[in-house]
Amino acid sequence: MPLTPTLSAAMLALMCSTLLADDTTTVTFSDGSQGWSGPNGNDGFGGGTTIEPTGGNPGPYMHTVFNDFGVSYVNSTNNAFLGDYTTSSSITITLDIRVENLSFFGGDVSRPWLVELRDFDTAQGGYPWTSVWFLFDNISQANNDQWTNYSTGSFDPSAIELPAGWGGTGAEDPKTFEPMLPADVSFADVLSGVDVIVFTTLQPGHFFGFTDHTIGIDNISITRSTSICPPDINNDSELNFFDVSAFLAAFAAADPIADFTGDGAWNFFDVSAFLSAFADGCP
């Protein structure tokens, strides 16, 4: 039988201001690539990527001149952008981009611009990885000839379902053949072990012809926020009935956010720990 704790009116009326501890890493290319690499052709064929000392937003920036189906900026070594995202209550990823040229057979075109987070451990069915990705926008020289900032906005890395605006790869819909996460892999599963982060114009499920890209990127940033008020489940800076409701829903779904004892089980002890934290309020 599901556990449905009874809360007093005083507890339901309890309010608090949530404090978030933010840990932000920003790569400005003033100290080199810091693990980021862009496309480079063999012996210069197709073009390449360099770090320019001026012209960024401001200062140095990563600059690509390349002809290919798409361009990708990859990092698999900078731990600030990798690892277990689910230890944070929320994540925000941002960067600046400037498009000097984006053309197909001499005609200006637009291309998707997205961030993709890849995990090798959950790969199956012959796929090299599973991933989740967020489409910022379609970019073009006409719309992005000046530095433009894009952000995922704050998202919950412990969410089971894909948040709004996010897609997944690692399997294929049997009817539409569109990319999707494998049935037994959740958003949180992928984000619990991010092995590679990629900014790219290559949207999963889409294909493009050889395109001329002259693109600059700068100020790549990740912010990991950790709530020091755990019972504020919905992170709205208040403790009220909505947090109780969110806890019960997470508890019923065996969501890690409701495992208040951290023992990997969802039982009465988690309910008791939540109610105790709820009653104590926030710092």
N, C-alpha and C positions, 0 to 999 in steps of 0.2 A: 504494500500500500504506500503511495507517495507520502512523504513527510510534508505537512503543511503547518508550519509553526504559526502560533497565534501571537500577534504583536500588540502591545498596548498603544493607546492613542498617543501617549507621550513619546513613545519610540518613533511612531509614524510621523510625528511633528518635528522630530529632531533634525536640525540643519547644521551644516558645517561648510567651511571653505576648504576645498581640496588643494593641497600643495603638490606641485609636480616638480620633480627633479629632472631637469633637462640636460642631456649630454649631446652636444652638437659637434660634428666634425665637418669642416669645409675645406675642400681642395681648391685653391686659387691658382695653382700651377706656379706660384712663386718659389716653391721648394721642389720643383720637378713634377713628375707625373704622379707620384704617390700611388703607384699601382695601376693607373689608368693607361690604356693603350687604344689607339684608333687604328683604322685600316691602313695597311701598307702593302704595296704590291711587290712582287719579286723583282729585284733589280730595278725598282722604280716603276715597273710596268703598272699602269692603272693609276699611279699617283702615290700619295703617302700622307702621313700625319706628323706634324712637328709642334713643338711648343714655341710660340712666338713671344719675344720679351715685352712687346707693347701691343696695344690695340684691344686688350681684353676689357673686362668690366669691373675695375680697371686693371691695368698692368698686364702681366703675362696671360696667355690663354692657349688652349689646344686647338690647332688649326688643321683642317683636313681639306685636301684637294684630291678627289678620287672619283674614278668612273667604274661603277659596278651596279649590281642589282639594288644595293642598299649600303648603308654604312652603319657600323656598330662601334660603340665605345665600351670596353670590357674591363672589369676589375675582378681578379680572383685571388688577390694577395693582401689587400688592405683590410684588416680585420674590423676596422670601424664600420665598413659597409657590408660585412659578412656575418655568418654565425647564426645564433639563435635570437631571432627578433622577438619571440614570444616572452622573453624575460622583461620586456617593456610593456607598459600599458598602452602606449601609442607610438607610432612612427610617422615621420614626415620626411619625404625626399624631395629635394628641389635642385634646379640647375638653371643656368642662363645659356641661351643659344642665339647665334646670329647666322643668318643664311645669306651668303654673298651670291651664290648661284645654285639653282636646283632646276635642271633642265633635261629634257628628253628629246633627242634629235633637234636641239636648238630651241625648242619651245619650253617656256616656263611651265612647271608642274608643281603640284603639292604632293607631299608624302606623309604618312603617319609618323608621329614622334612619340615614343613610349619608353617606359622603363620596364625591364623584365628581371625577375628574381628567380634563379635556377637552383634546383636541388637535385643532386645525383642519387642520393640514397633512396628516394621514393620512386625512381624510374622503373618502368616495367613495360612489358609488351614490345621490347625492341627499341623503345625510345631512349635516347641518351640521357634525358633528364625530364623531370616535371618542372613546370614553372607557373608563376602567376605574373600577370603584366597589367600595367595601367597605361591607357592611352591619354596622353596630355592633350593632343590636338593634331591637326594636319598643319604642317609647316610649309612655307613657300618663301621665295625671295620677296614677293610682293608684300607679304604680311610680316616677315621677320627679318627685314634688312637692318633693323636696329636690334640691340640686345633685348631679348625677351625672357622673362622669368617664368618657369613652369614648376608646378608643385603637385604632388599627389594629394595634398591636404593630409590632415591627420587621419590615420586609419588604425584599427585594432588588429594587431598581428595574431591575436588568439582567436579570431573569428573562425567559425567552422565553415560557413558559407562564404562565397566570394562577395566582398563588399561591392556596393554600386560603383560602376566604372571599371571593375577589374575583370579580366578574363584568365583562362587557364589553359595549359597545354600538357601533353603527356599521354593523351588518348584522343580518340576521334569519335564524334557522334555517328552512330551507325546509319542514321537516316540522312543527315545533312552533310556529313563528312567534315564538319567544322571542328577545330581543335577544342579540347575540353580537358579538365582534370580527370584522372582515373576515378572510377566510382568510389574507391575506398581511400582516396587521398583528399584531405581537406586543405583549405587555405592555410590554417595553422600548421598542418603537417609540413607544407613546403617551407613556411617561414621559420620553422623550428631548426632549420639547417640550411641556410642560404650559402651556397658554394660559389656562386658567380652573380654579379650584378651587371646589367647591360643597359645602356641607352642606345636605341636603335630606330631606324626607319623601317625595319623589316617586321611588320605586324604578322603574327602567326595566322596562317590561313590565307595570306595574300601573296601575290607574286607580282614583281615589277620587272620591266626591261632594264637594260643598261642605262644608267642615269648619271649625269655629271653632277657631282656634289662639291661645293665649296662652302664649308661649314665651320664655325667656331663654337666651342663650348667653354664655359667658365663657371666658377663658384658652385661646384658640385657639393651638395650638403645633405647630411642625414642627421636628423634629430631623434634621439630615443628618449621618450618621456616615461618616467616611472612614478606612478601615483604613490604617495605616502599616506594615502587614506584609502586602504583596500576596500572598505565597504561601500565606497562611492562607485558602484559597479558601472554606472553609465557615464562617469567622468564629467558630470555637469556642475561640479563644485557645490553640490547640495546632497544632504542625506535625507531621503524621504521615501514615500511609498514606491516611487519608480525604481529605486535601487532594490527594494525588497522584491518587486516583481521581476526585475532583471536577474536577480540572484536565483529566484525560483525557476525561471526559464532556463538559465544556465545549468542549474543543478539537475533539472530533468533531462537536459541534453548531454550531461556529463562533460560540460565545457570546462577546460582547465581553470577558467577564472573563478569557478565555484568550488574548486578544491582548496578550501581555506586552510586545511591542515597540511597540504602539500604531500600527502601520502599516496597519491594516485588512485584513491577511492573516493566515491561520493556517497556519504552516509550521514547519520545523525551528528557525528562529530563535526562535520563541515557546517551543518546548520547551526549547531551550538556556537562554533567559532565565529560565524558570520554575525549572529545575533549579539554576541559579546562585543565584537568590534563595532557593530552598529550602535550599541548602547554607549560605548566609550566615546564615540564621536571622532572628530578629526583634530589634528594639531592646530 
